[in-house]
Structures are given as C-alpha cells and as structure tokens.
C-alpha cells in the first residue's frame, strides 16, 4: 500500500513538527504539508488532496470544527483525526458529528497515537483487499464505524510518559537499535541542543536519518524539540536530551 498522504493542521509550529517527525519515523505516511491556520489548512487540502488530516481545534483564525465542516462540505473524500487540548463536551460532539476517526486529547502517549494509526492503516488495507466499489457486509461496516464509536466513548488518552524500557522492541521500519543507541549517547553527552545536521555529521548519517532518530526520541519523551529562530526563513529544529 502506498504511503498515506497526510496534512497536519496545528497552530503550534513545534507541535506540528513533532507530529511530522512521528509520522516520518513511523513510516507508511507521507506528510504533504503543514498548516498553522485554518484557512491555510483549507487551501492546502484543496490543492494537495490529502487522504488524512491531523487537525487541531484551537487555531488562530477559526475553530478546527469550522475547518472540519468546510472540509466535509467539499466533494473531497478524506479522513480526519483530531489532536487537541480541547475537552469540552460540545466540541467532542461536534467533532463526532463531523465524522472524525478519533479524538485524542493532548498530552497523550505515543502508544495511543500509534494504536489509532495502526487501526486506520489496517482498515485501509482491508478495504483495498476487499474492493471499495462492491457492497459491504455487516462485519465490514462495523469495522468502518468502530473508530468513531471508540473516539466518542473515550476521547481522552492517558498522558503517561514512556521510558526506554517501555519503548517498542520492534523499531519503525528503517531504524536500527545500534544506531538509535549511538544517537542517544551523542545526545546525552552534548552540553547543549543539537541540530539534525550536526548529529548527522557527528555520526556519519544522512540528515534525514538523523532527524528520524531524533524525532523518535522526542515522540517517546526522551528528548525535547527546541525551535531556534534566526535569520528570515523557517526556524531550525534542535534537540536536547531530557536530563
């Protein structure tokens, strides 16, 4: 199955970057763009035609629910996973009425997000294998609506932080345990935050590979992402071990 084209809409640049890094480290998802306002997200969705949207509710120009309603008003089939700090009942109900797959409340564990994405990928595989054009049986329909039912019943995920002992024994595709250990040692020994380019140079990795390992550590709670704003242009993401 080809990577799932994904658009991230979150007003927090650092958080959007973390989500991007998580999907990059996980594999199976192609982040087509990041948006930091509702209107930017709507414009990018129309232009890039993503299959999945990770949507925040608190946006500077409009509510994420308004974004959801406008997306649903278009002739565009896409799935939406809400990731937000908003816990209000009316907001949760509005998201459910808009047909979101899941509703995750920040902060949450990487395991919670992984479970939702695993379920989503499995559902897509089943639909692709069974053929989406023919009639569905009751079991297939139940699997389709199960994510929304579970999100409505339990929209709040546990915020427990992970530990290296609790990290998955099987790393995401493309990551290796020896290289991860080397990145951890280098990050631990650094007296200040480091960039992916600096880590790549130190360990002889490509910049993309170094970033994947660093983002993996951020997602699992072992490192902190610290955007650095310098000259005009996008901020440089730097990484610091949580001591």
Beta strands, then each sheet from edge to edge (+ up, - down):
strand 1: 4-9
strand 2: 29-35
strand 3: 52-55
strand 4: 79-84
strand 5: 102-105
strand 6: 194-195
strand 7: 223-228
strand 8: 236-241
sheet 1: 2+ 1+ 3+ 4+ 5+
sheet 2: 6+ 8- 7+
end
